[in-house]
Amino acid sequence: MTGSQPSRRTLLAGGAAALAATVAGGLVVDAAAAAPAAAAGPAGLLPADPVAHLVRRATFGPTPASLAEAAKLGVSGWLDRQLNPATITDATCDALLTRLPLAGADVAAVRAALPKHSYEAFNQLGRATVARAVWSNRQLFEMTVHVWNNHLHVAAPSNGVWDSRADYDRQVIRKHAFGRYADMLKAAARHPAMLTYLDNRSSTRSHPNENYARELMELHTVGMIYSEADVQAAARLLTGLTVNATGTYAYQSTRHATGPVAVLGFSHANATAEGGEAAALAFLDHLARHRATAERIATRLCVRFVADEAPATLVATLADVYQQHDTAITPVLRALFTSAEFAASAGRKVRTPFEDLTATVRALGLAPETSGVKGLDALYHMLVNAGNAPLRWAPPNGYPDVAAAWASPSAFLMRCNNHLNLATGWYPRQLVRPANMLTALVPVRPATYGGLVDALSRRLLGVTMRPEHVAAVLTVAGKRPGSALTSTDTSVTGSLPYLVALVLDSPYFQLR
């Protein structure tokens, strides 16, 4: 290619670089080829349209329907609707989830259906998580569930929670996702999945296990402001919160260590074993309302929805809202999405592999298979290969949510391959595609190939690509922007999936 017509290498370099949030500092296929994009930086690729920005951040990928709805309702109206998910019909997703009956089953149901230590409930929960992200109309709710599953993380699969992890998702995370954090924290502390994953079920008054106590403070609440004495005291206070023979939560007073405790401004006489559960719950309430917890929750939400470096001013504001509303989550979300810092953050987040895949399926308008779950299996395993399958992060700190964690040449190549597989229909074949992908994506045929890429970019990205990037995309079809696209041009059918895939490979799509 000559210097007057950028190659698609330029565009791919920008897409790879977007994974590290800046073209100049990110991963580029060729530094010289990346120069045109480097001048502006990736954030400048997305216009500051408040409606489109909100939908990009608060969903797993914009669709024409979600953008149209948000434009009609406005930012406030769309937030009102999404923050009240019970009012949103979700027939397609609900029907799909009936094929995964163990994804929300309680311990008794899983034990009745499966042999001990089976992975099947994990499998169904993982696939249900993908299905909800792609096809649920309750997108902000599912996004927020994603946040809390990462924050109060219990890995799936992991040892000992084969029968309880699905119930944890339903009774702890999904039940309280838009409720009060104090309630969700206490529900997690009394759930067999958390008690097993972080070893509190084995904690006794003679041998307190410090694992849950430490992670409760370090990861779930106040952060690294505790002392070793605090961990030891908290571990004693949490003894007795355990799991019984039926696999469900139980408080066993005979396992509880009595005696006064003082932890991070909390003090309790803890005088009787019978009162040990109440003392532990009072401690959890104290942690949930602690200013350091308020700031930690605010930071977590800012990193998810605003920028990899949480704006200090917004963290302070959201922490105030959290405390003023007694740990209620929805007022914090509303304050976040209506803040000046959020409005100024267009293009400052990069999609994780999970978000890239779900956004691709949504952008292409692919529907779930008419029966079975083989297509969902395939999507799930694509995410396993990418290292970002839902709930599979082994350590208790949850998946990283910053661009640098997912930036590598191999990771970007995998995204490109996924885009092409989905655009062509090669894999997974089971998903239902529009009868005519060209007319589904571009209902009115433009007069030129440049017009075609413009139309594809508006449909798939919600923006118009820069002229030099349009030209770069067209190199895959051997065309120029001014090349005529007539009604009798049959070559466009063969070129279309490659044009679509390259548009999705671009930094425009990688940015949220």
Protein Blocks (a to p, Z undefined) as FASTA:
>chain_A
ZZklccfklmmmmmmmmmnopaklmccfblklmmmmmmnopmlmpccbfklmmmmmmpgb
dcfklmmmmmmnommlmmmmmmmmmlpccfkmmmmmmmmmmlmccfklmmmmpcehiakl
mmmmmmmmmmmmmmpcblmlmmmmmmmmmmmgccdddehilmmmmmmmmmmmmmmmmmcf
klmmmmmmmcfklmmmnopmmpcfklccfklmmmmmmmmmnopmbcfklmmmmmmmmgoi
acdfkopacddfklpcgddddeehiacfklafklmmmmmmmmmmmmmmpmklmmmmmmmm
mmmmmombdcfklmmmmmmmmmmnnopaklmmmmmmmpmklmmmgoiaccdfklmmmmmm
mmnopacdfedjklmmmmmmmmmmnopaghiamblnopafbfklmgcfklmmmmmmmmmm
mmnomacfkbccdfblmlmmmmbacfbfklmmmmmmmmmnopacdfklmmmmmmmnopaf
klccdfklmklmmmmmmmmmmmmmpmklmpZZ
